[in-house]
């Protein structure tokens, strides 16, 4: 499954019944799954509930921000969330959100505010070094 399809399902909350029940138990509405290869363990350890997470791509027109409700690491939940995906065994990190909002913060602003220089943006988690004003 392509990331664009996962993102579409993420933003509209279209998930399988097991994932929806899991979210209800966690009092969340949205969940973002992250492939093991995209995890920077140093940044993952710093992520806390209440942090803001931006979602964007350089060529696409979608831009969202979500206030983090929680995070989990589970080597088996990828199989439940994406049972038909070829890489389901490699999805082990999950971010939970109670809400998502559209934002006017562009991809270039996110990259320019990253704590470390990003010369070639690849999918993953990046820590922002400067504050970006949110109108939420």
CORNORMO-V443989 format. One record per residue. N is the residue number from 1. RES is the residue in one small letter. SS is DSSP state (H for helix, E for strand, C for the rest). PSI is psi in whole degrees, -180 to 180 (none if undefined). OMEGA is omega in degrees with one decimal (* if undefined). Layout:
# CORNORMO-V443989
N_RES_SS_PSI_OMEGA ; N_RES_SS_PSI_OMEGA
This chain:
# CORNORMO-V443989
1_x_C_134_-179.6 ; 2_x_C_153_178.5 ; 3_x_H_-33_179.7 ; 4_x_H_-38_177.1 ; 5_x_H_-40_176.3 ; 6_x_H_-40_-179.8 ; 7_x_H_-42_178.2 ; 8_x_H_-47_179.5 ; 9_x_H_-36_178.2 ; 10_x_H_-49_-174.4 ; 11_x_H_-26_179.2 ; 12_x_H_-4_178.6 ; 13_x_C_24_179.8 ; 14_x_C_98_-176.3 ; 15_x_C_167_179.2 ; 16_x_C_165_-174.1 ; 17_x_H_-40_179.9 ; 18_x_H_-40_179.1 ; 19_x_H_-41_178.1 ; 20_x_H_-43_177.6 ; 21_x_H_-41_177.5 ; 22_x_H_-46_179.5 ; 23_x_H_-40_178.4 ; 24_x_H_-41_177.1 ; 25_x_H_-32_-179.0 ; 26_x_C_1_-178.2 ; 27_x_C_44_177.9 ; 28_x_C_162_-179.9 ; 29_x_C_-23_-175.2 ; 30_x_E_148_178.1 ; 31_x_E_133_177.0 ; 32_x_E_126_179.6 ; 33_x_E_143_-176.4 ; 34_x_E_130_178.5 ; 35_x_E_143_-179.7 ; 36_x_H_-36_-177.2 ; 37_x_H_-16_-178.1 ; 38_x_H_4_-175.8 ; 39_x_C_129_169.2 ; 40_x_C_109_-172.7 ; 41_x_H_-31_178.5 ; 42_x_H_-44_178.1 ; 43_x_H_-41_-179.3 ; 44_x_H_-42_-179.1 ; 45_x_H_-26_-178.1 ; 46_x_H_-15_-177.2 ; 47_x_C_131_-177.8 ; 48_x_C_153_171.9 ; 49_x_C_139_-177.8 ; 50_x_C_-16_175.7 ; 51_x_C_154_174.6 ; 52_x_E_136_179.7 ; 53_x_E_127_179.3 ; 54_x_E_142_177.0 ; 55_x_E_126_-178.6 ; 56_x_E_163_173.3 ; 57_x_C_152_-175.5 ; 58_x_C_-38_-173.7 ; 59_x_C_-12_-178.0 ; 60_x_C_161_-176.5 ; 61_x_C_11_178.3 ; 62_x_C_141_177.1 ; 63_x_E_120_179.6 ; 64_x_E_156_172.1 ; 65_x_E_142_177.9 ; 66_x_E_143_174.6 ; 67_x_E_124_-172.6 ; 68_x_E_127_176.8 ; 69_x_E_-21_179.5 ; 70_x_E_174_176.9 ; 71_x_E_152_176.7 ; 72_x_E_155_170.3 ; 73_x_E_123_-177.1 ; 74_x_C_116_-177.5 ; 75_x_C_-14_-177.2 ; 76_x_C_-18_-173.7 ; 77_x_H_-27_175.3 ; 78_x_H_-34_178.5 ; 79_x_H_-32_178.7 ; 80_x_H_-44_-176.4 ; 81_x_H_-41_-177.1 ; 82_x_C_63_-173.2 ; 83_x_C_-25_-177.8 ; 84_x_C_1_-176.6 ; 85_x_C_140_179.7 ; 86_x_C_-30_-177.2 ; 87_x_C_19_-177.1 ; 88_x_H_-29_179.8 ; 89_x_H_-14_-178.0 ; 90_x_H_1_-178.8 ; 91_x_E_113_-171.7 ; 92_x_E_-9_-177.5 ; 93_x_E_138_-172.8 ; 94_x_E_136_175.7 ; 95_x_E_132_-177.5 ; 96_x_E_139_-178.2 ; 97_x_E_144_174.4 ; 98_x_E_-24_176.4 ; 99_x_E_157_174.0 ; 100_x_E_145_178.6 ; 101_x_E_145_170.4 ; 102_x_E_150_179.6 ; 103_x_C_156_177.5 ; 104_x_C_7_179.6 ; 105_x_C_119_-174.7 ; 106_x_C_160_177.5 ; 107_x_H_-44_-178.9 ; 108_x_H_-36_177.6 ; 109_x_H_-39_179.6 ; 110_x_H_-48_-179.8 ; 111_x_H_-43_-179.6 ; 112_x_H_-25_-178.0 ; 113_x_C_7_178.4 ; 114_x_E_145_-178.4 ; 115_x_C_-39_176.7 ; 116_x_C_153_-177.2 ; 117_x_C_133_178.9 ; 118_x_C_103_-178.1 ; 119_x_C_-38_177.3 ; 120_x_C_102_-178.2 ; 121_x_C_125_174.3 ; 122_x_C_156_179.8 ; 123_x_C_139_178.9 ; 124_x_C_-171_178.4 ; 125_x_C_134_177.8 ; 126_x_C_138_177.2 ; 127_x_C_133_177.7 ; 128_x_E_134_-178.0 ; 129_x_C_-32_180.0 ; 130_x_C_158_177.8 ; 131_x_C_139_172.9 ; 132_x_C_131_-179.1 ; 133_x_C_129_177.5 ; 134_x_C_141_175.2 ; 135_x_C_61_-179.5 ; 136_x_C_none_*
